[in-house]
Amino acid sequence: MRRADGLDDYFRSPLGRYLVGDCFLHWYAAADLCGFAVWGRPGEQQAQRIVQALDVELEPALPHDSLVDLRRVEGIDADAFGVMKDYMQAHASQFARTVRRQVLLRPDGLAGAIVGGFYELVQGGYPHKVFTDAAEGLSWLGRDADMIGPLVSRLNALVAEATGQSPLLRELHQVLRGKLPGASLADVARTLGMSERTLQRRLKEADTSFQTELNTVQVRTAQGLLLETDMKLTAVAVEVGCASLQHFSSLFRKWVGETPSGWRERHRGGPPTPEGSAAPRAAEEVPPQGERPRT
């Protein structure tokens, strides 16, 4: 597949090409198979760009199978959720005419629950099934076994290039999110199909470590919980695998540069709240990605 030079170029000739946005990738492997991947925590403007790209699947597009990969979604902004819901409901009958079958690849944890709920809310009138593995999903769509492996590899490479994240770290973060709060090196390495020593060596070659990547996922998961729920900070600490509120607050401050309660207040609005209490829900919600420790 070749990269399209913007939305208009993609719409003129989508077959065998792909379109990259700041948090999504839409692709057309063949006239009867396309899909898209989304990552991070899309906001309202990003959701608007995603739905613009989805128009390429409407008529006069031929009937096709669809693979929706949301495994890398870390959270969903309320306004972005509304944009996607309104778009899918408004175009439900059109998608029902062009989409034959659809596979959803969903994330684990809270983000997975939100994605699953959204999917059930807006899903159109065509067969669909939820998977966590892309190869299994493509097999359910009836794709030939000899094309599944190369296509999955190509899509993973495109997402890694778009996100600036190596395939190893992308897969590691996905596994870590699903194993919180009790993620361990031994368990994660086994899930990835390698020894602990091999995983540690490969992470060292990538200039990082298991603990650094675990902390990164813990902080990003905590940010999602702070924004999308009213959980007390002690409960958030337990959910992401921190032994105490003090440990969680120290980790969060090291990675983000401010306390969890201060960060929650700044991104959700409302009065300051003590570290052990819940914050009131607010409409403003435009979160940044988690950062590495400041030096």
ChimeraX attribute file (.defattr): number of C-alpha atoms within 10 A of each C-alpha:
attribute: neighborCount
match mode: 1-to-1
recipient: residues
	/A:1	16
	/A:2	13
	/A:3	15
	/A:4	19
	/A:5	12
	/A:6	13
	/A:7	17
	/A:8	11
	/A:9	12
	/A:10	20
	/A:11	15
	/A:12	10
	/A:13	13
	/A:14	26
	/A:15	18
	/A:16	15
	/A:17	18
	/A:18	25
	/A:19	21
	/A:20	21
	/A:21	15
	/A:22	14
	/A:23	20
	/A:24	23
	/A:25	21
	/A:26	23
	/A:27	27
	/A:28	24
	/A:29	18
	/A:30	14
	/A:31	14
	/A:32	16
	/A:33	22
	/A:34	24
	/A:35	21
	/A:36	21
	/A:37	22
	/A:38	22
	/A:39	19
	/A:40	19
	/A:41	20
	/A:42	26
	/A:43	21
	/A:44	19
	/A:45	11
	/A:46	17
	/A:47	23
	/A:48	15
	/A:49	15
	/A:50	24
	/A:51	14
	/A:52	12
	/A:53	23
	/A:54	15
	/A:55	15
	/A:56	19
	/A:57	21
	/A:58	17
	/A:59	12
	/A:60	8
	/A:61	15
	/A:62	15
	/A:63	19
	/A:64	19
	/A:65	23
	/A:66	25
	/A:67	21
	/A:68	19
	/A:69	23
	/A:70	22
	/A:71	23
	/A:72	23
	/A:73	21
	/A:74	26
	/A:75	25
	/A:76	24
	/A:77	21
	/A:78	17
	/A:79	18
	/A:80	18
	/A:81	17
	/A:82	15
	/A:83	19
	/A:84	18
	/A:85	16
	/A:86	13
	/A:87	17
	/A:88	20
	/A:89	14
	/A:90	12
	/A:91	14
	/A:92	15
	/A:93	13
	/A:94	15
	/A:95	22
	/A:96	17
	/A:97	17
	/A:98	20
	/A:99	23
	/A:100	19
	/A:101	20
	/A:102	25
	/A:103	23
	/A:104	23
	/A:105	24
	/A:106	23
	/A:107	25
	/A:108	23
	/A:109	14
	/A:110	18
	/A:111	24
	/A:112	20
	/A:113	13
	/A:114	17
	/A:115	22
	/A:116	18
	/A:117	11
	/A:118	15
	/A:119	16
	/A:120	9
	/A:121	12
	/A:122	17
	/A:123	17
	/A:124	21
	/A:125	14
	/A:126	13
	/A:127	13
	/A:128	17
	/A:129	12
	/A:130	15
	/A:131	17
	/A:132	16
	/A:133	14
	/A:134	23
	/A:135	18
	/A:136	16
	/A:137	22
	/A:138	24
	/A:139	13
	/A:140	15
	/A:141	19
	/A:142	11
	/A:143	15
	/A:144	10
	/A:145	11
	/A:146	8
	/A:147	12
	/A:148	18
	/A:149	13
	/A:150	11
	/A:151	16
	/A:152	15
	/A:153	13
	/A:154	13
	/A:155	20
	/A:156	18
	/A:157	15
	/A:158	19
	/A:159	22
	/A:160	16
	/A:161	12
	/A:162	16
	/A:163	15
	/A:164	10
	/A:165	13
	/A:166	15
	/A:167	16
	/A:168	15
	/A:169	17
	/A:170	16
	/A:171	14
	/A:172	21
	/A:173	19
	/A:174	18
	/A:175	20
	/A:176	24
	/A:177	23
	/A:178	16
	/A:179	17
	/A:180	20
	/A:181	16
	/A:182	13
	/A:183	16
	/A:184	15
	/A:185	17
	/A:186	13
	/A:187	16
	/A:188	21
	/A:189	19
	/A:190	13
	/A:191	13
	/A:192	14
	/A:193	11
	/A:194	13
	/A:195	16
	/A:196	16
	/A:197	12
	/A:198	12
	/A:199	22
	/A:200	18
	/A:201	15
	/A:202	15
	/A:203	18
	/A:204	12
	/A:205	10
	/A:206	12
	/A:207	8
	/A:208	14
	/A:209	15
	/A:210	21
	/A:211	12
	/A:212	13
	/A:213	17
	/A:214	20
	/A:215	20
	/A:216	21
	/A:217	22
	/A:218	26
	/A:219	26
	/A:220	23
	/A:221	22
	/A:222	22
	/A:223	25
	/A:224	22
	/A:225	24
	/A:226	24
	/A:227	25
	/A:228	20
	/A:229	15
	/A:230	15
	/A:231	18
	/A:232	17
	/A:233	23
	/A:234	19
	/A:235	18
	/A:236	24
	/A:237	24
	/A:238	17
	/A:239	18
	/A:240	24
	/A:241	19
	/A:242	21
	/A:243	13
	/A:244	13
	/A:245	17
	/A:246	13
	/A:247	12
	/A:248	24
	/A:249	19
	/A:250	15
	/A:251	21
	/A:252	26
	/A:253	17
	/A:254	17
	/A:255	19
	/A:256	20
	/A:257	16
	/A:258	15
	/A:259	18
	/A:260	25
	/A:261	20
	/A:262	18
	/A:263	20
	/A:264	25
	/A:265	20
	/A:266	16
	/A:267	18
	/A:268	21
	/A:269	17
	/A:270	15
	/A:271	10
	/A:272	14
	/A:273	15
	/A:274	12
	/A:275	17
	/A:276	14
	/A:277	14
	/A:278	18
	/A:279	24
	/A:280	16
	/A:281	17
	/A:282	13
	/A:283	12
	/A:284	15
	/A:285	20
	/A:286	17
	/A:287	20
	/A:288	14
	/A:289	13
	/A:290	18
	/A:291	14
	/A:292	15
	/A:293	15
	/A:294	9
	/A:295	5
